[in-house]
Amino acid sequence: MKRRALLAGLAAGSVISTTDWLRWFRANGVPGTGKELGIASAVADEAPDPSFLIYWFQEGGWDGYSMFNPIDTPNHAEMVIPAGELNPNPGWSKQRYRPTGYGTSPLDPPRTQGNITYGYLAKEGLDLFGDLAVLSSHYGNSFHSGGRWDYHHGTYSHDLAAQREADERTVLQAFAEAYGASYLLPHVAWHRWLSDGELSLSSYPEGTGYYEKLGPPHAHTVYGRTSAELRKVLQQIQTLTGNARDDRIRKFVDNLHGNFLKEKNGPTVAAFDAAVKIHAAQVGKIGVSFTPSKMFNDPALREEFGVKGDDEATSAAEVNGNPARSKGTPRVNVQALITWELLSRGLSIAFHLESRDVRGYDTHYKRTSVFQTKGQQDQAERMKSELWDPLKALVKKMKETPYKATGKSYWDYSTIVLASEMGRYCYGDVDKILADADDKKYERIMDQDICEHSRVNSVAFLGGRVKGNRQWGRVGSSTLDAIPLLPSGALDPAYDPVTGELKPGANPDPSSFVPGPGHVYATALALAGLDPIKLKAEGKGRNESPPLSFLTSG
């Protein structure tokens, strides 16, 4: 069998989703009697509590040392060093370069609110600190595309250019597979695998890298793109045509009553009930629950999310000499508005929001540039507009809006993950340059990239299922590296808790580790009520890292 046919065959034996039922209804009408419809409605009413999972990603690598793995250092960017000097004081490798004006308001050194120590880039999010659980001892990935892939797929042996296999899942695909059958567009994302620029279509054909069609159809990634394009997707649902899964549906319908009574078909029956409601709305039998042409353009909602005209536009950038690329997405405040509408109207449950610009945080300053501008680039305004302002607007809506008649809000059923694929260095080691025998050492030192990719990073969780005002881990003030954690979440006592250096004569605890994207993957699923280890055993993802028990235990 061809690979695509094999995957389609595997999918045909899975849960029938709302979209599949709608397709069937278009061609054959709604099957069953009032009794069957009543059973479907009852199954839907008895469904377990809903779950919503949102990844909010700052593509390009934020300045983690000014975010959630904060350090307080001098800023040597304003030093006056004679040309040709190879041994200044402090030495080149000991110099630290912070954004221009670091150490003065508003670029304050690290501060502490409650139990969380933060850098100035997190200052605009102080209102959310009571909801935040921060992981400061964390490693990302120093390769853009590899790092983004890791946060999607978790940690396991893989080849980015290989064809994805049937048992691979991203975290949102695994989540949508478990919870998404009774939603119209369960999994919506604003990212694009090829937006990174190192990658080309010839090297990464369909099915490689990040592949949107892993798992059953209702788990597949729907690229949100712009408001106008997503409205078209919703309108096209009204004209769905048949597909290979119709045989599966036909067999189910042949014994509709018996299948409705089988507990194992609960997700399929709940999806049937959701499809009946949507179908009835579209043919005019009940009040329309949503009108595609009116989605995402409510003036009051646009004002709440601060949406202005140019926020709807897409952008493109040339990266590493490759042609300009675009994710085809609007600014993240528009993404947040769309997320809220899809979520609150019962259409979607899994989302990946991402900053619009390709490599917006990827500064790569040389020493010459740092000395000319008296510091690194300040990311505060970008962080405010691409994270804190729209996130606070979304959280406010989620907290204020009741979820049906449960007595709870959408917030109570939600988990949000804040991440970036990497952090950024604020120094450059020159030992290798000084050891070389050439007469260009000074020029090479000045040409050195001192805002390179750093795996030292942080990640934060929030939502109704997260106990906030907590923080685990730290970055050493001398090592500028993540201090390993014990399984309990405590710092490994073999390391100095301030400098991060290994104590004289001490040996690292054999159980200590620095968490990575795989732990984030597993923890997000665990917070959402799923067992990531069980999912892997069932062939629904390959991530090998366990959830962080200290973060999921309440």
Secondary structure, 3 states (H helix, E strand, C coil): CCHHHHHHHHHHCCCCCHHHHHHHHHHHCCCCCHHHHHHHHHHHHCCCCCCEEEEEECCCCCCHHHCCCCCCCCCHHHCCCCCCCCCCCCCHHHCCCCECCCCCCCCCCCEEECCEEECHHHHHHHHHHHHCEEEEEEECCCCHHHHHHHHHHCCCCCCCCCCCCCCCCCHHHHHHHHHCCCCCCCEEECCCHHHHCCCCCCCCCCCCCCCCCCCCHHHCCEECCCHHHHHHHHHHHHHCCCCCCHHHHHHHHHCHHHHHHCHHHHHHHHHHHHHHHHHHHHCCCCCCCCCHHHCCCCHHHHHHCCCCHHHHCCCCEEECCEEEECCCCCCHHHHHHHHHHHHHCCCCCEEEEECCCCCCCCCCCEHHHHHHHCCECCCHHHHHHHHHHHHHHHHHHHHHCECCCCCCEHHHHEEEEEECCCEECCCCCCHHHHHCCCCCHHHHHHCCECCCEECEEEEEEECCCCCCCEEECCECCCCCCECCECCCCCECCCECCCCCCECCCCCCCCCCECCCHHHHHHHHHHHCCCCHHHHHHCCCCCCCCCCCHHHHCC
